[in-house]
Structures are given as structure tokens and as C-alpha cells.
Amino acid sequence: MPTRITGLVVAAAAGITGLALIGSPALADTTATPTPSPSAKSHAPRTLAEIQAAGAKATSDREAKLGAAITKVTADKALSSSDRSTILGTLNADLAAMKSSASAIAGDTTRTQAEADLKAVYSKYRVYAVALPQARLASDADRLTGTTLPKLTKEQSTLSGLLSGKDKAKSTAALQSDLSDLSAQLATASHDASGQAPAALAVTPSAYDSNHSALSSVKSSLQSARTAAKKAEADAKAIRQALK
């Protein structure tokens, strides 16, 4: 399989008043990366038939998750066109690989070959550890930078204009403090979200194998950005309510 430029996702796009800015992820993670238990070795497939049965389940499970993710990514309006294209390229390539692997394992005639093909399903493509998580993260980042933060920035500008204009008489030290914090939180969120989509999509299975924390910094930065965006939303709401 060619080296993949891989790519999620989770601030929801919304307005300032009456709509939550941070919502459920577009690509909800409902499957944890499988971690072998200490007793797994004692239950490892031994016969060719057992290995083939394990291969059929491993590939079909991944096919189902990939298919669902492809549907969600295709419909995700928060994603930029380039990021959507990159993610779909990865997901579709992995889906094709799972189908090919399923056929290969089913047709293997020796335990050695079947074991090798089954191992590749887990280690070569990293569907659960890389492809699906990076799609969610990229979606998260694009939603923040493309929808949530621009709307908050527009609201900040509007509120600033009101407090210095027609609603100047209602301006108080507390409201000015909220406005200042709103600006600060927007700066933090913008800084932390910037560049995170390409960073997530740049992680490959081989990069993950070298560093299992390859996506951790992206997750951390996006969490910080979401937290700052929530604080900015709270500031904007407080100012709006005071100006009613």
C-alpha cells in the first residue's frame, strides 16, 4: 500500500445565542483500539481454520467502521474540501485493503501465511489507531477554525461595537472585562487549533508504530482550543444578556 497521508473531530458549528458551539463529534469514537490481554496468547488461534475465522472477523469489523466513517466524512460540511479528500483517500484505501486481506486470509493454505496476513490487518493499516482517530481530529480542527471561531470573532466585533456605540451607556467594568476575556480566549483557541488538521493527517501507520503518542499533541491542542472557545462563548452570552 502506498505511503498514506492520513487524517478526525469535536466542536459543533453554531451561533452564539441559543445554539451550542461545542457539540457531539461528527465522527464519534465508539471503538477503542484493541489491546491484547495478558491471557490472549493462551487463546491465540492455532489451527489454520481458527486463524481464518479470526481474520474474517477482524476484517469485517474494520470494514463496518470504515464504511460508517466514509459516510460521515462525506456528509461532514465542517471539513475543508482538501481535508475531506485526504481522509476519504485513506479510508477508502484501508477499506479496499481489508477486503483484499479478507480474501487473502480465506484463501491461505498454510498457518504461516495466514498468520502473516492476519498480523498485517492489525499492524500495517492501523485502522483503529490512526485512520479513524485522525479523521475525527481533522474534523474537529476544521470545525473550530472554519466555523466556530469565525462566528465567535464576528460576535466579539459586534459586541465591541455595541459597547462603544449605541449601548455605551450600559457599559460597565464587568462587561469590559468580559469583552477583554472574550478576545483573549479567541486568541488562545485560534492559536491552539491552528495547524492541527494537517498535523493529524500527516500521521502514518509507520509513524504511529515508532511513536504511539503521535496523535496525542493534536488531541491536547484541540482540547485546549475547545475549552477556550467555550469560555469565549460564555463571555459573549453574558454580554448579550446584559445588553438586553
Secondary structure by P-SEA (a helix, b strand, c coil): ccccccccccbbbbcccccccccccccccccccccccccccccccccaaaaaaaaaaaaaaaaaaaaaaaaaaaacccccaaaaaaaaaaaaaaaaaaaaaaaaaaacccaaaaaaaaaaacccccccccaaaaaaaaaaaaaaaccaaaaaaaaaaaaaaaaaccccccccaaaaaaaaaaaaaaaaaaaaacaaaaaaaaccaaaaaaccccaaaaaaaaaaaaaaaaaaaaaaaaaaaaac
